[in-house]
Amino acid sequence: MARPATSNPATRPPLRRWCQRLLAGFICCCLIFLGLAAPVQASLLDDRFDGNIFALYAGNGSLVPPKVNLASSMASHNVSLVLFYVDDSADCKQFSSTYSQLQAGYGRAADFIPVNADTVISDESYPKDDPRYYYKGQVPQLVILDQQGEVIWDEMGQTPINDIDDRLRETFDLLPREQSEMLQRRSVNEVNVELTPQR
């Protein structure tokens, strides 16, 4: 009677041991990687770099890079809203939502030009059609230039959106807020709100 063909017992155990060692090594590497990987902790209230503040905290990644530069905006006689910011500032993270809301209301009539303040070299001089000309060394800083290129707003820090809206209404010759449709805040998520008509 013929015995069934089997694999060579001398080669089988080393192959099995090699596969077991490879699997054990892979599992160890995975455990080490998972142990070393820190959880992502993006926070609106700290000065850590989390990424693009407009995408993360304003829900509007379309602001960076800006669609136009200040020189072309001034040549077109458009209102320009220049925002100096850095991605690792709690104040800038919080103000990014206000800037995004302004774009929602005035984005078709004005040019929004966010400028990372880290790109400004302090001892260099810039022409008036370069946004860095208007930087004063603190963030967030919002500078609004009217259709003639004159500065009509230059504020640093957190500024209420209604104050900025009032100045823009004057610039665009719009009705005062009291005479237009009243809007109320509606929470979109834990960071962003939107303005909707009152019911």
C-alpha atoms as an extended CHARMM CRD file, in Angstrom:
* protein
*
       199  EXT
         1         1  MET       CA              0.0000000000        0.0000000000        0.0000000000  PROA      1               0.0000000000
         2         2  ALA       CA              1.3120000000        3.3710000000       -1.0330000000  PROA      2               0.0000000000
         3         3  ARG       CA              1.6570000000        6.1160000000        1.5360000000  PROA      3               0.0000000000
         4         4  PRO       CA              0.1370000000        9.4930000000        0.6520000000  PROA      4               0.0000000000
         5         5  ALA       CA              2.5840000000       12.1590000000       -0.4470000000  PROA      5               0.0000000000
         6         6  THR       CA              3.3740000000       14.6460000000        2.3120000000  PROA      6               0.0000000000
         7         7  SER       CA              5.5630000000       17.6500000000        2.3840000000  PROA      7               0.0000000000
         8         8  ASN       CA              9.0510000000       17.2980000000        3.6250000000  PROA      8               0.0000000000
         9         9  PRO       CA              8.8930000000       17.5530000000        7.4330000000  PROA      9               0.0000000000
        10        10  ALA       CA             12.3480000000       19.1270000000        7.4870000000  PROA      10              0.0000000000
        11        11  THR       CA             11.1590000000       22.2370000000        5.5780000000  PROA      11              0.0000000000
        12        12  ARG       CA              7.7360000000       22.6510000000        7.1840000000  PROA      12              0.0000000000
        13        13  PRO       CA              8.6330000000       23.7200000000       10.7330000000  PROA      13              0.0000000000
        14        14  PRO       CA             11.0810000000       26.5190000000        9.7060000000  PROA      14              0.0000000000
        15        15  LEU       CA              8.4530000000       27.9970000000        7.3590000000  PROA      15              0.0000000000
        16        16  ARG       CA              5.8340000000       27.9140000000       10.0910000000  PROA      16              0.0000000000
        17        17  ARG       CA              8.2670000000       29.4960000000       12.5750000000  PROA      17              0.0000000000
        18        18  TRP       CA              9.1480000000       32.2030000000       10.0360000000  PROA      18              0.0000000000
        19        19  CYS       CA              5.4360000000       33.0440000000        9.4920000000  PROA      19              0.0000000000
        20        20  GLN       CA              4.8170000000       33.1330000000       13.2510000000  PROA      20              0.0000000000
        21        21  ARG       CA              7.7790000000       35.4690000000       13.7880000000  PROA      21              0.0000000000
        22        22  LEU       CA              6.6400000000       37.7190000000       10.9540000000  PROA      22              0.0000000000
        23        23  LEU       CA              3.1250000000       37.9120000000       12.4020000000  PROA      23              0.0000000000
        24        24  ALA       CA              4.4500000000       38.5610000000       15.9180000000  PROA      24              0.0000000000
        25        25  GLY       CA              6.7220000000       41.3280000000       14.5790000000  PROA      25              0.0000000000
        26        26  PHE       CA              3.8470000000       42.9360000000       12.7030000000  PROA      26              0.0000000000
        27        27  ILE       CA              1.6300000000       42.8850000000       15.8110000000  PROA      27              0.0000000000
        28        28  CYS       CA              4.4290000000       44.3960000000       17.9250000000  PROA      28              0.0000000000
        29        29  CYS       CA              4.9710000000       47.1820000000       15.3870000000  PROA      29              0.0000000000
        30        30  CYS       CA              1.2410000000       47.9570000000       15.3390000000  PROA      30              0.0000000000
        31        31  LEU       CA              1.0640000000       48.0870000000       19.1370000000  PROA      31              0.0000000000
        32        32  ILE       CA              4.1210000000       50.3420000000       19.3500000000  PROA      32              0.0000000000
        33        33  PHE       CA              2.7060000000       52.6550000000       16.6690000000  PROA      33              0.0000000000
        34        34  LEU       CA             -0.6740000000       52.8720000000       18.4130000000  PROA      34              0.0000000000
        35        35  GLY       CA              1.0090000000       53.4860000000       21.7580000000  PROA      35              0.0000000000
        36        36  LEU       CA              3.1720000000       56.3160000000       20.4250000000  PROA      36              0.0000000000
        37        37  ALA       CA              0.4900000000       58.0080000000       18.3540000000  PROA      37              0.0000000000
        38        38  ALA       CA             -0.9790000000       60.9090000000       20.3010000000  PROA      38              0.0000000000
        39        39  PRO       CA             -4.6610000000       61.6490000000       19.8220000000  PROA      39              0.0000000000
        40        40  VAL       CA             -5.5140000000       64.7540000000       17.8430000000  PROA      40              0.0000000000
        41        41  GLN       CA             -6.5520000000       67.5110000000       20.1920000000  PROA      41              0.0000000000
        42        42  ALA       CA             -7.5760000000       70.5280000000       18.1540000000  PROA      42              0.0000000000
        43        43  SER       CA             -8.8820000000       73.2630000000       20.4250000000  PROA      43              0.0000000000
        44        44  LEU       CA            -10.3680000000       76.6690000000       19.7630000000  PROA      44              0.0000000000
        45        45  LEU       CA             -9.0090000000       78.0500000000       23.0260000000  PROA      45              0.0000000000
        46        46  ASP       CA             -5.2610000000       77.3440000000       22.8350000000  PROA      46              0.0000000000
        47        47  ASP       CA             -2.3060000000       78.6170000000       20.8530000000  PROA      47              0.0000000000
        48        48  ARG       CA             -1.3580000000       75.2950000000       19.2780000000  PROA      48              0.0000000000
        49        49  PHE       CA             -1.0910000000       74.7630000000       15.5420000000  PROA      49              0.0000000000
        50        50  ASP       CA             -3.9390000000       72.5160000000       14.4020000000  PROA      50              0.0000000000
        51        51  GLY       CA             -3.9660000000       73.2940000000       10.6770000000  PROA      51              0.0000000000
        52        52  ASN       CA             -5.7850000000       75.8620000000        8.5480000000  PROA      52              0.0000000000
        53        53  ILE       CA             -7.9800000000       77.8360000000       10.9750000000  PROA      53              0.0000000000
        54        54  PHE       CA            -10.4990000000       78.7490000000        8.2890000000  PROA      54              0.0000000000
        55        55  ALA       CA            -11.1300000000       75.1240000000        7.3630000000  PROA      55              0.0000000000
        56        56  LEU       CA            -11.0860000000       73.8330000000       10.9670000000  PROA      56              0.0000000000
        57        57  TYR       CA            -12.8400000000       76.5660000000       12.9290000000  PROA      57              0.0000000000
        58        58  ALA       CA            -14.7870000000       78.6240000000       10.3890000000  PROA      58              0.0000000000
        59        59  GLY       CA            -15.9030000000       75.7650000000        8.1710000000  PROA      59              0.0000000000
        60        60  ASN       CA            -14.6540000000       77.7270000000        5.1680000000  PROA      60              0.0000000000
        61        61  GLY       CA            -11.4600000000       76.4380000000        3.6090000000  PROA      61              0.0000000000
        62        62  SER       CA            -12.0990000000       78.5320000000        0.4740000000  PROA      62              0.0000000000
        63        63  LEU       CA            -10.5770000000       81.6510000000        2.0550000000  PROA      63              0.0000000000
        64        64  VAL       CA             -6.9780000000       80.4270000000        1.8210000000  PROA      64              0.0000000000
        65        65  PRO       CA             -5.3610000000       81.1030000000       -0.5390000000  PROA      65              0.0000000000
        66        66  PRO       CA             -7.2740000000       84.3090000000       -1.3580000000  PROA      66              0.0000000000
        67        67  LYS       CA             -8.8970000000       84.4770000000       -4.7840000000  PROA      67              0.0000000000
        68        68  VAL       CA             -7.4760000000       87.9570000000       -5.5090000000  PROA      68              0.0000000000
        69        69  ASN       CA             -4.5700000000       90.0240000000       -4.2540000000  PROA      69              0.0000000000
        70        70  LEU       CA             -4.8440000000       93.5340000000       -2.8760000000  PROA      70              0.0000000000
        71        71  ALA       CA             -3.3140000000       95.1820000000       -5.9450000000  PROA      71              0.0000000000
        72        72  SER       CA             -5.9600000000       93.7280000000       -8.2810000000  PROA      72              0.0000000000
        73        73  SER       CA             -8.7250000000       94.4670000000       -5.7760000000  PROA      73              0.0000000000
        74        74  MET       CA             -7.6580000000       98.1210000000       -5.5870000000  PROA      74              0.0000000000
        75        75  ALA       CA             -7.3430000000       98.3240000000       -9.3820000000  PROA      75              0.0000000000
        76        76  SER       CA            -10.9250000000       97.0300000000       -9.6770000000  PROA      76              0.0000000000
        77        77  HSD       CA            -12.1290000000       99.5900000000       -7.0920000000  PROA      77              0.0000000000
        78        78  ASN       CA            -13.5260000000       96.8760000000       -4.8270000000  PROA      78              0.0000000000
        79        79  VAL       CA            -13.8440000000       96.9910000000       -1.0670000000  PROA      79              0.0000000000
        80        80  SER       CA            -11.0890000000       94.8520000000        0.4650000000  PROA      80              0.0000000000
        81        81  LEU       CA            -11.1590000000       93.0920000000        3.8240000000  PROA      81              0.0000000000
        82        82  VAL       CA             -7.5720000000       92.2090000000        4.7520000000  PROA      82              0.0000000000
        83        83  LEU       CA             -7.1800000000       89.9410000000        7.7620000000  PROA      83              0.0000000000
        84        84  PHE       CA             -3.7770000000       89.3390000000        9.3440000000  PROA      84              0.0000000000
        85        85  TYR       CA             -3.7490000000       86.0330000000       11.2090000000  PROA      85              0.0000000000
        86        86  VAL       CA             -1.5830000000       83.1320000000       12.3150000000  PROA      86              0.0000000000
        87        87  ASP       CA             -2.7590000000       79.5360000000       12.5280000000  PROA      87              0.0000000000
        88        88  ASP       CA             -1.4640000000       79.0330000000       16.0820000000  PROA      88              0.0000000000
        89        89  SER       CA             -3.3790000000       81.8100000000       17.8660000000  PROA      89              0.0000000000
        90        90  ALA       CA             -6.5340000000       81.2450000000       19.9140000000  PROA      90              0.0000000000
        91        91  ASP       CA             -7.7240000000       84.7830000000       19.0900000000  PROA      91              0.0000000000
        92        92  CYS       CA             -7.3060000000       84.1540000000       15.3580000000  PROA      92              0.0000000000
        93        93  LYS       CA             -9.0750000000       80.7940000000       15.6330000000  PROA      93              0.0000000000
        94        94  GLN       CA            -12.0480000000       82.4900000000       17.2890000000  PROA      94              0.0000000000
        95        95  PHE       CA            -12.0960000000       85.4390000000       14.8640000000  PROA      95              0.0000000000
        96        96  SER       CA            -11.9580000000       83.1610000000       11.7960000000  PROA      96              0.0000000000
        97        97  SER       CA            -15.6740000000       82.4230000000       12.2120000000  PROA      97              0.0000000000
        98        98  THR       CA            -16.5190000000       86.1550000000       12.1940000000  PROA      98              0.0000000000
        99        99  TYR       CA            -14.4370000000       86.6760000000        9.0480000000  PROA      99              0.0000000000
       100       100  SER       CA            -16.1690000000       83.7420000000        7.3590000000  PROA      100             0.0000000000
       101       101  GLN       CA            -19.6110000000       85.1370000000        8.2660000000  PROA      101             0.0000000000
       102       102  LEU       CA            -18.6300000000       88.4660000000        6.7320000000  PROA      102             0.0000000000
       103       103  GLN       CA            -17.6700000000       86.6410000000        3.5460000000  PROA      103             0.0000000000
       104       104  ALA       CA            -21.0520000000       84.9130000000        3.5210000000  PROA      104             0.0000000000
       105       105  GLY       CA            -22.7960000000       88.2950000000        3.5130000000  PROA      105             0.0000000000
       106       106  TYR       CA            -20.3980000000       90.4310000000        1.4860000000  PROA      106             0.0000000000
       107       107  GLY       CA            -18.4090000000       87.8830000000       -0.5270000000  PROA      107             0.0000000000
       108       108  ARG       CA            -19.8730000000       88.9370000000       -3.8780000000  PROA      108             0.0000000000
       109       109  ALA       CA            -19.3940000000       92.6550000000       -3.2740000000  PROA      109             0.0000000000
       110       110  ALA       CA            -16.0090000000       92.7210000000       -1.5200000000  PROA      110             0.0000000000
       111       111  ASP       CA            -12.6630000000       90.9580000000       -1.7720000000  PROA      111             0.0000000000
       112       112  PHE       CA            -11.5050000000       88.9040000000        1.2150000000  PROA      112             0.0000000000
       113       113  ILE       CA             -7.7430000000       88.7300000000        1.5720000000  PROA      113             0.0000000000
       114       114  PRO       CA             -6.4470000000       86.7680000000        4.5670000000  PROA      114             0.0000000000
       115       115  VAL       CA             -2.6900000000       87.2030000000        5.0790000000  PROA      115             0.0000000000
       116       116  ASN       CA             -0.5820000000       84.9780000000        7.2950000000  PROA      116             0.0000000000
       117       117  ALA       CA              1.3180000000       87.4140000000        9.5320000000  PROA      117             0.0000000000
       118       118  ASP       CA              4.3120000000       85.0630000000        9.5470000000  PROA      118             0.0000000000
       119       119  THR       CA              4.9900000000       86.1720000000        5.9500000000  PROA      119             0.0000000000
       120       120  VAL       CA              5.5030000000       89.8200000000        6.9780000000  PROA      120             0.0000000000
       121       121  ILE       CA              9.1380000000       90.8600000000        7.3870000000  PROA      121             0.0000000000
       122       122  SER       CA              9.1260000000       93.6990000000        9.9100000000  PROA      122             0.0000000000
       123       123  ASP       CA             12.1460000000       95.6730000000        8.6400000000  PROA      123             0.0000000000
       124       124  GLU       CA             11.0330000000       95.6280000000        4.9990000000  PROA      124             0.0000000000
       125       125  SER       CA              8.9560000000       98.3750000000        3.3770000000  PROA      125             0.0000000000
       126       126  TYR       CA              5.9720000000       97.4700000000        1.2230000000  PROA      126             0.0000000000
       127       127  PRO       CA              3.9420000000       99.4850000000       -1.3350000000  PROA      127             0.0000000000
       128       128  LYS       CA              0.3750000000      100.5400000000       -0.4670000000  PROA      128             0.0000000000
       129       129  ASP       CA             -1.0990000000       97.8930000000       -2.7670000000  PROA      129             0.0000000000
       130       130  ASP       CA              0.6120000000       95.1160000000       -0.7690000000  PROA      130             0.0000000000
       131       131  PRO       CA             -1.4660000000       94.0000000000        2.2270000000  PROA      131             0.0000000000
       132       132  ARG       CA              1.6520000000       93.7400000000        4.4080000000  PROA      132             0.0000000000
       133       133  TYR       CA              1.9270000000       97.5590000000        4.2670000000  PROA      133             0.0000000000
       134       134  TYR       CA             -0.9710000000       97.7720000000        6.7550000000  PROA      134             0.0000000000
       135       135  TYR       CA              0.2730000000       95.2550000000        9.3350000000  PROA      135             0.0000000000
       136       136  LYS       CA              0.8350000000       96.6540000000       12.8610000000  PROA      136             0.0000000000
       137       137  GLY       CA              2.3270000000       93.6300000000       14.5760000000  PROA      137             0.0000000000
       138       138  GLN       CA             -0.6800000000       92.0400000000       16.3180000000  PROA      138             0.0000000000
       139       139  VAL       CA             -3.1790000000       89.3930000000       15.2670000000  PROA      139             0.0000000000
       140       140  PRO       CA             -5.9650000000       89.1890000000       14.4160000000  PROA      140             0.0000000000
       141       141  GLN       CA             -5.9460000000       92.5500000000       12.6600000000  PROA      141             0.0000000000
       142       142  LEU       CA             -8.7510000000       93.4350000000       10.2530000000  PROA      142             0.0000000000
       143       143  VAL       CA             -8.1710000000       96.2490000000        7.7730000000  PROA      143             0.0000000000
       144       144  ILE       CA            -10.9860000000       97.3470000000        5.4600000000  PROA      144             0.0000000000
       145       145  LEU       CA            -10.2100000000       99.5160000000        2.4520000000  PROA      145             0.0000000000
       146       146  ASP       CA            -13.0150000000      101.2360000000        0.5650000000  PROA      146             0.0000000000
       147       147  GLN       CA            -13.4770000000      101.4970000000       -3.2050000000  PROA      147             0.0000000000
       148       148  GLN       CA            -10.8990000000      104.3140000000       -3.3840000000  PROA      148             0.0000000000
       149       149  GLY       CA             -8.2870000000      102.3240000000       -1.4280000000  PROA      149             0.0000000000
       150       150  GLU       CA             -8.6900000000      104.3640000000        1.7610000000  PROA      150             0.0000000000
       151       151  VAL       CA             -8.5880000000      102.6280000000        5.1440000000  PROA      151             0.0000000000
       152       152  ILE       CA            -12.0380000000      102.8040000000        6.7510000000  PROA      152             0.0000000000
       153       153  TRP       CA            -11.4540000000      100.1680000000        9.4480000000  PROA      153             0.0000000000
       154       154  ASP       CA             -8.2910000000       99.0610000000       11.2220000000  PROA      154             0.0000000000
       155       155  GLU       CA             -8.8980000000       97.0880000000       14.4050000000  PROA      155             0.0000000000
       156       156  MET       CA             -6.9360000000       94.4480000000       16.2600000000  PROA      156             0.0000000000
       157       157  GLY       CA             -8.3230000000       91.6340000000       18.4000000000  PROA      157             0.0000000000
       158       158  GLN       CA            -11.8610000000       90.3460000000       18.7210000000  PROA      158             0.0000000000
       159       159  THR       CA            -14.3450000000       92.7670000000       17.1920000000  PROA      159             0.0000000000
       160       160  PRO       CA            -18.1250000000       92.2670000000       17.2380000000  PROA      160             0.0000000000
       161       161  ILE       CA            -19.4430000000       91.3680000000       13.8250000000  PROA      161             0.0000000000
       162       162  ASN       CA            -22.2150000000       93.9750000000       14.1250000000  PROA      162             0.0000000000
       163       163  ASP       CA            -19.6460000000       96.8060000000       14.4190000000  PROA      163             0.0000000000
       164       164  ILE       CA            -17.9140000000       95.6330000000       11.2500000000  PROA      164             0.0000000000
       165       165  ASP       CA            -21.2740000000       95.1200000000        9.5320000000  PROA      165             0.0000000000
       166       166  ASP       CA            -22.3150000000       98.6940000000       10.3960000000  PROA      166             0.0000000000
       167       167  ARG       CA            -19.1700000000      100.0700000000        8.7540000000  PROA      167             0.0000000000
       168       168  LEU       CA            -19.6880000000       97.9100000000        5.6630000000  PROA      168             0.0000000000
       169       169  ARG       CA            -23.3320000000       99.0100000000        5.4370000000  PROA      169             0.0000000000
       170       170  GLU       CA            -22.1370000000      102.6320000000        5.3820000000  PROA      170             0.0000000000
       171       171  THR       CA            -19.5310000000      101.8440000000        2.7460000000  PROA      171             0.0000000000
       172       172  PHE       CA            -22.0000000000      100.0510000000        0.4600000000  PROA      172             0.0000000000
       173       173  ASP       CA            -24.7750000000      102.5720000000        1.2190000000  PROA      173             0.0000000000
       174       174  LEU       CA            -27.0980000000       99.8920000000        2.6120000000  PROA      174             0.0000000000
       175       175  LEU       CA            -29.9970000000      100.3560000000        4.9990000000  PROA      175             0.0000000000
       176       176  PRO       CA            -29.0710000000      100.3760000000        8.6900000000  PROA      176             0.0000000000
       177       177  ARG       CA            -29.6010000000       97.0720000000       10.4680000000  PROA      177             0.0000000000
       178       178  GLU       CA            -32.6230000000       98.4770000000       12.3500000000  PROA      178             0.0000000000
       179       179  GLN       CA            -34.4300000000       99.1130000000        9.0520000000  PROA      179             0.0000000000
       180       180  SER       CA            -33.5540000000       95.8160000000        7.4090000000  PROA      180             0.0000000000
       181       181  GLU       CA            -34.7460000000       92.3040000000        8.1120000000  PROA      181             0.0000000000
       182       182  MET       CA            -33.7310000000       91.2210000000       11.6010000000  PROA      182             0.0000000000
       183       183  LEU       CA            -31.4610000000       88.1860000000       11.7480000000  PROA      183             0.0000000000
       184       184  GLN       CA            -30.8730000000       85.7810000000       14.5830000000  PROA      184             0.0000000000
       185       185  ARG       CA            -27.9680000000       83.4690000000       15.3070000000  PROA      185             0.0000000000
       186       186  ARG       CA            -28.4660000000       79.7660000000       14.6400000000  PROA      186             0.0000000000
       187       187  SER       CA            -25.8390000000       77.3300000000       15.8340000000  PROA      187             0.0000000000
       188       188  VAL       CA            -24.3950000000       75.1970000000       13.0240000000  PROA      188             0.0000000000
       189       189  ASN       CA            -21.9830000000       73.2700000000       15.2550000000  PROA      189             0.0000000000
       190       190  GLU       CA            -20.0090000000       73.8900000000       18.4390000000  PROA      190             0.0000000000
       191       191  VAL       CA            -17.8620000000       76.5440000000       16.7030000000  PROA      191             0.0000000000
       192       192  ASN       CA            -19.8990000000       78.1530000000       13.9250000000  PROA      192             0.0000000000
       193       193  VAL       CA            -23.1490000000       80.0530000000       13.7880000000  PROA      193             0.0000000000
       194       194  GLU       CA            -25.0720000000       81.4820000000       10.8780000000  PROA      194             0.0000000000
       195       195  LEU       CA            -27.4490000000       84.3970000000       10.6610000000  PROA      195             0.0000000000
       196       196  THR       CA            -31.0040000000       83.5200000000        9.6330000000  PROA      196             0.0000000000
       197       197  PRO       CA            -34.2030000000       85.6020000000        9.4330000000  PROA      197             0.0000000000
       198       198  GLN       CA            -36.2380000000       85.7360000000       12.6210000000  PROA      198             0.0000000000
       199       199  ARG       CA            -39.5180000000       83.8490000000       12.4860000000  PROA      199             0.0000000000
